[in-house]
Amino acid sequence: MLRVENLSFAYDNLQVLENINLRIQQGENIAIIGESGCGKSTLLKLIYGLMDVEQGEIFWEDEQILGPAYNLVPGAPFMKYLSQDFDLMPFISVSENISQYLSVFYPDQLKERTQELLEMIELTEFADKKVKTLSGGQQQRVALARVLAQKPEVLLLDEPFGHIDNFLKSSLRRNIFNYLKESRTTVIVATHDVNDVLPFADRAVVIRDKEIIARARPLDLYRNPRNLYVASLFGEASIISIDVLKTYANTKRKIIVYAHEFRVSTTSGLKVTVKKAYPMGSHYLTESKSLENETIFFNADSLFPTGKEVFLNVAIETINQRIQEATTAND
Ligand SMILES: Nc1ncnc2c1ncn2[C@@H]1O[C@H](COP(=O)(O)OP(=O)(O)OP(=O)(O)O)[C@@H](O)[C@H]1O
């Protein structure tokens, strides 16, 4: 088990993390999510032992993870950290970069494992190319294979697919996260991309203003976001008073509604005026204003011109589901 206990950290005068507590079981996949600059990378670097903890402690099983003040070579040997800069050897080939940490005493295994990893990152035909000739996305894939080759017990991934195009991203994600699950590798992934989180993470931890503000199974967080910050990590969302959606409801309580949960009607519901529509392929993400001048995003099947008035409805089941959670309107 990985334990992070009462961890606080500051860069000079900038306090970044405060009183972080985490327990991660072997083989679990945990996503650290939160807005840019909230401290996700900092937390990974501290867990890896790249920086000295200011306050608190980190343990893997019974071993305490210490920073550079205590270790000549920072970074615990049973962990690997894939940072946003890939740390590759530019002048040697893709294969050599991947196999660098594999044992040369078993040449057949070395070849087989390198081949397996090349297939996983879908770069078999680039095996002999020098890394410096590859694109940023291809380099990120080599960096992923290179850390996987080392079979760490704990793998820390910082935006692991950030440079990879959408065309490849989905299959690569499946290849890599499925492999990590099968090999019972403990994974902590810092990401803004919900596609890294919803299908693969066992738990998600949300950081905001230096602290963990939510932790749950990703689908539970998505279905019942505690506030607009959490919901916004999953998609466009709005906060709306229930009595505005259902005029018979005698309550001022507010709920969060995702853009895709609104149904558009031409006759009844919450009246809004269209401000702008963004084509998304399967739908138009439509920005609108209510009579109370609140911004509301909804998905529409067709393109509505600016200024058009439409009515929005939300299924009673969705409203009931959200009411059951303590929703705050303050965020
Ligand atoms: N080496 C550093 N020295 C000083 N401040 C830093 C340093 N590294 C990061 N910071 C600051 O610490 C805060 C947290 O940064 P961090 O990189 O951990 O955030 P993040 O959540 O990983 O962001 P992103 O999602 O954009 O990668 C930010 O305000 C950042 O500007």
The ligand as a Gaussian input file, in Angstrom:
#p B3LYP/6-31G(d) Opt

LIG

0 1
 N        9.647000      24.423000      -9.793000
 C        8.692000      25.264000      -9.423000
 N        8.992000      26.415000      -8.779000
 C        8.032000      27.259000      -8.378000
 N        6.703000      27.070000      -8.571000
 C        6.339000      25.948000      -9.215000
 C        7.301000      24.995000      -9.675000
 N        6.647000      23.971000     -10.269000
 C        5.332000      24.285000     -10.197000
 N        5.140000      25.458000      -9.556000
 C        3.847000      26.081000      -9.259000
 O        3.149000      25.219000      -8.387000
 C        1.769000      25.128000      -8.706000
 C        1.398000      23.687000      -8.991000
 O        2.063000      23.257000     -10.163000
 P        1.888000      21.788000     -10.737000
 O        2.780000      21.685000     -11.931000
 O        2.059000      20.805000      -9.653000
 O        0.346000      21.812000     -11.187000
 P       -0.481000      20.814000     -12.117000
 O       -1.786000      20.605000     -11.446000
 O        0.337000      19.588000     -12.386000
 O       -0.644000      21.670000     -13.438000
 P       -0.831000      21.179000     -14.969000
 O       -2.125000      20.410000     -14.973000
 O       -0.925000      22.466000     -15.723000
 O        0.359000      20.333000     -15.329000
 C        1.564000      26.065000      -9.891000
 O        1.100000      27.304000      -9.398000
 C        2.952000      26.220000     -10.477000
 O        3.105000      27.469000     -11.086000

